[in-house]
Amino acid sequence: MLIRSLLAPTAIVLALGATAPVVSADDTTAVETTPEIDNRRAEMNSAMETWHARVEERRAETDSSDDTLDSAWNEVEAAWGDVEAATAENWDDASDAFDRAMADLEETWDDATDDDPNT
């Protein structure tokens, strides 16, 4: 009986080996994801870092606020929060919402600047 109870948690861990728990910096709740989700989330995080720097640089250069650009950036930040909290179950919705928010930000950026974000 004792050996069986010691081995049961190991079997559960092995059975769940295809998923990896992710713990958000502001939350101690583990969320089950897949390696594909983890990779895509890392790509999204990189995009967030790039765009954050770009938006902050724009704000410093213009020394003013662009409500349309700020609104688009706020939508991306909200979508990013959903991506960080997404599980395998709701990943597609969170990912799609993030992609739409990023596309809107890129369009808004193009309208507000002469910059092409793809260069």
BANUPA-897811 format. One record per residue (C-alpha): residue number from 1; x, y, z. Coordinates in steps of 0.02 Angstrom, whole numbers. Example, Ala and Ser with C-alpha at 12.3 -4.5 7.8 and 13.67 -1.06 7.14 Angstrom:
<r><nr>1</nr><u>615</u><v>-225</v><w>390</w></r>
<r><nr>2</nr><u>684</u><v>-53</v><w>357</w></r>
***
This chain:
<r><nr>1</nr><u>0</u><v>0</v><w>0</w></r>
<r><nr>2</nr><u>139</u><v>121</v><w>45</w></r>
<r><nr>3</nr><u>232</u><v>91</v><w>-118</w></r>
<r><nr>4</nr><u>73</u><v>113</v><w>-220</w></r>
<r><nr>5</nr><u>38</u><v>281</v><w>-136</w></r>
<r><nr>6</nr><u>216</u><v>339</v><w>-169</w></r>
<r><nr>7</nr><u>208</u><v>292</v><w>-353</w></r>
<r><nr>8</nr><u>36</u><v>367</v><w>-389</w></r>
<r><nr>9</nr><u>96</u><v>549</v><w>-394</w></r>
<r><nr>10</nr><u>238</u><v>499</v><w>-510</w></r>
<r><nr>11</nr><u>116</u><v>416</v><w>-629</w></r>
<r><nr>12</nr><u>8</u><v>572</v><w>-630</w></r>
<r><nr>13</nr><u>158</u><v>683</v><w>-666</w></r>
<r><nr>14</nr><u>212</u><v>568</v><w>-807</w></r>
<r><nr>15</nr><u>37</u><v>566</v><w>-879</w></r>
<r><nr>16</nr><u>33</u><v>756</v><w>-879</w></r>
<r><nr>17</nr><u>208</u><v>770</v><w>-950</w></r>
<r><nr>18</nr><u>141</u><v>841</v><w>-1114</w></r>
<r><nr>19</nr><u>90</u><v>999</v><w>-1025</w></r>
<r><nr>20</nr><u>193</u><v>1122</v><w>-928</w></r>
<r><nr>21</nr><u>131</u><v>1228</v><w>-784</w></r>
<r><nr>22</nr><u>152</u><v>1415</v><w>-805</w></r>
<r><nr>23</nr><u>146</u><v>1530</v><w>-656</w></r>
<r><nr>24</nr><u>111</u><v>1713</v><w>-688</w></r>
<r><nr>25</nr><u>221</u><v>1836</v><w>-597</w></r>
<r><nr>26</nr><u>71</u><v>1911</v><w>-508</w></r>
<r><nr>27</nr><u>-21</u><v>1748</v><w>-477</w></r>
<r><nr>28</nr><u>31</u><v>1588</v><w>-392</w></r>
<r><nr>29</nr><u>-98</u><v>1484</v><w>-486</w></r>
<r><nr>30</nr><u>-20</u><v>1357</v><w>-603</w></r>
<r><nr>31</nr><u>-97</u><v>1352</v><w>-777</w></r>
<r><nr>32</nr><u>-82</u><v>1201</v><w>-891</w></r>
<r><nr>33</nr><u>-15</u><v>1238</v><w>-1064</w></r>
<r><nr>34</nr><u>70</u><v>1148</v><w>-1207</w></r>
<r><nr>35</nr><u>245</u><v>1175</v><w>-1277</w></r>
<r><nr>36</nr><u>166</u><v>1255</v><w>-1432</w></r>
<r><nr>37</nr><u>72</u><v>1379</v><w>-1322</w></r>
<r><nr>38</nr><u>230</u><v>1415</v><w>-1223</w></r>
<r><nr>39</nr><u>327</u><v>1449</v><w>-1384</w></r>
<r><nr>40</nr><u>191</u><v>1562</v><w>-1454</w></r>
<r><nr>41</nr><u>176</u><v>1653</v><w>-1288</w></r>
<r><nr>42</nr><u>365</u><v>1685</v><w>-1293</w></r>
<r><nr>43</nr><u>347</u><v>1758</v><w>-1469</w></r>
<r><nr>44</nr><u>204</u><v>1869</v><w>-1408</w></r>
<r><nr>45</nr><u>308</u><v>1924</v><w>-1259</w></r>
<r><nr>46</nr><u>447</u><v>1976</v><w>-1377</w></r>
<r><nr>47</nr><u>322</u><v>2075</v><w>-1482</w></r>
<r><nr>48</nr><u>257</u><v>2158</v><w>-1324</w></r>
<r><nr>49</nr><u>432</u><v>2211</v><w>-1272</w></r>
<r><nr>50</nr><u>468</u><v>2280</v><w>-1445</w></r>
<r><nr>51</nr><u>305</u><v>2376</v><w>-1456</w></r>
<r><nr>52</nr><u>318</u><v>2439</v><w>-1277</w></r>
<r><nr>53</nr><u>488</u><v>2515</v><w>-1318</w></r>
<r><nr>54</nr><u>421</u><v>2587</v><w>-1481</w></r>
<r><nr>55</nr><u>268</u><v>2666</v><w>-1399</w></r>
<r><nr>56</nr><u>370</u><v>2738</v><w>-1256</w></r>
<r><nr>57</nr><u>497</u><v>2809</v><w>-1379</w></r>
<r><nr>58</nr><u>356</u><v>2888</v><w>-1479</w></r>
<r><nr>59</nr><u>284</u><v>2966</v><w>-1322</w></r>
<r><nr>60</nr><u>454</u><v>3038</v><w>-1276</w></r>
<r><nr>61</nr><u>485</u><v>3105</v><w>-1452</w></r>
<r><nr>62</nr><u>316</u><v>3190</v><w>-1470</w></r>
<r><nr>63</nr><u>311</u><v>3245</v><w>-1287</w></r>
<r><nr>64</nr><u>123</u><v>3221</v><w>-1294</w></r>
<r><nr>65</nr><u>-7</u><v>3087</v><w>-1294</w></r>
<r><nr>66</nr><u>-96</u><v>3018</v><w>-1447</w></r>
<r><nr>67</nr><u>-265</u><v>2957</v><w>-1384</w></r>
<r><nr>68</nr><u>-290</u><v>2840</v><w>-1532</w></r>
<r><nr>69</nr><u>-119</u><v>2761</v><w>-1513</w></r>
<r><nr>70</nr><u>-138</u><v>2752</v><w>-1324</w></r>
<r><nr>71</nr><u>-306</u><v>2668</v><w>-1343</w></r>
<r><nr>72</nr><u>-236</u><v>2539</v><w>-1465</w></r>
<r><nr>73</nr><u>-89</u><v>2505</v><w>-1349</w></r>
<r><nr>74</nr><u>-207</u><v>2485</v><w>-1200</w></r>
<r><nr>75</nr><u>-306</u><v>2356</v><w>-1299</w></r>
<r><nr>76</nr><u>-145</u><v>2260</v><w>-1335</w></r>
<r><nr>77</nr><u>-97</u><v>2265</v><w>-1151</w></r>
<r><nr>78</nr><u>-269</u><v>2200</v><w>-1102</w></r>
<r><nr>79</nr><u>-258</u><v>2060</v><w>-1231</w></r>
<r><nr>80</nr><u>-83</u><v>2019</v><w>-1169</w></r>
<r><nr>81</nr><u>-153</u><v>1998</v><w>-993</w></r>
<r><nr>82</nr><u>-277</u><v>1872</v><w>-1062</w></r>
<r><nr>83</nr><u>-136</u><v>1781</v><w>-1153</w></r>
<r><nr>84</nr><u>-34</u><v>1770</v><w>-993</w></r>
<r><nr>85</nr><u>-182</u><v>1694</v><w>-901</w></r>
<r><nr>86</nr><u>-240</u><v>1581</v><w>-1044</w></r>
<r><nr>87</nr><u>-250</u><v>1394</v><w>-1023</w></r>
<r><nr>88</nr><u>-251</u><v>1265</v><w>-1160</w></r>
<r><nr>89</nr><u>-441</u><v>1273</v><w>-1153</w></r>
<r><nr>90</nr><u>-457</u><v>1458</v><w>-1192</w></r>
<r><nr>91</nr><u>-293</u><v>1484</v><w>-1283</w></r>
<r><nr>92</nr><u>-366</u><v>1505</v><w>-1457</w></r>
<r><nr>93</nr><u>-483</u><v>1645</v><w>-1403</w></r>
<r><nr>94</nr><u>-346</u><v>1737</v><w>-1307</w></r>
<r><nr>95</nr><u>-221</u><v>1715</v><w>-1448</w></r>
<r><nr>96</nr><u>-343</u><v>1775</v><w>-1581</w></r>
<r><nr>97</nr><u>-391</u><v>1927</v><w>-1476</w></r>
<r><nr>98</nr><u>-207</u><v>1970</v><w>-1453</w></r>
<r><nr>99</nr><u>-173</u><v>1954</v><w>-1639</w></r>
<r><nr>100</nr><u>-321</u><v>2068</v><w>-1679</w></r>
<r><nr>101</nr><u>-263</u><v>2197</v><w>-1552</w></r>
<r><nr>102</nr><u>-86</u><v>2192</v><w>-1622</w></r>
<r><nr>103</nr><u>-152</u><v>2214</v><w>-1800</w></r>
<r><nr>104</nr><u>-254</u><v>2363</v><w>-1742</w></r>
<r><nr>105</nr><u>-101</u><v>2436</v><w>-1655</w></r>
<r><nr>106</nr><u>3</u><v>2417</v><w>-1813</w></r>
<r><nr>107</nr><u>-132</u><v>2502</v><w>-1917</w></r>
<r><nr>108</nr><u>-150</u><v>2641</v><w>-1789</w></r>
<r><nr>109</nr><u>39</u><v>2661</v><w>-1784</w></r>
<r><nr>110</nr><u>46</u><v>2676</v><w>-1973</w></r>
<r><nr>111</nr><u>-89</u><v>2810</v><w>-1968</w></r>
<r><nr>112</nr><u>-1</u><v>2906</v><w>-1828</w></r>
<r><nr>113</nr><u>176</u><v>2896</v><w>-1897</w></r>
<r><nr>114</nr><u>272</u><v>2884</v><w>-2057</w></r>
<r><nr>115</nr><u>352</u><v>2726</v><w>-1990</w></r>
<r><nr>116</nr><u>323</u><v>2555</v><w>-2064</w></r>
<r><nr>117</nr><u>324</u><v>2433</v><w>-1915</w></r>
<r><nr>118</nr><u>376</u><v>2290</v><w>-2030</w></r>
<r><nr>119</nr><u>544</u><v>2368</v><w>-2073</w></r>
***
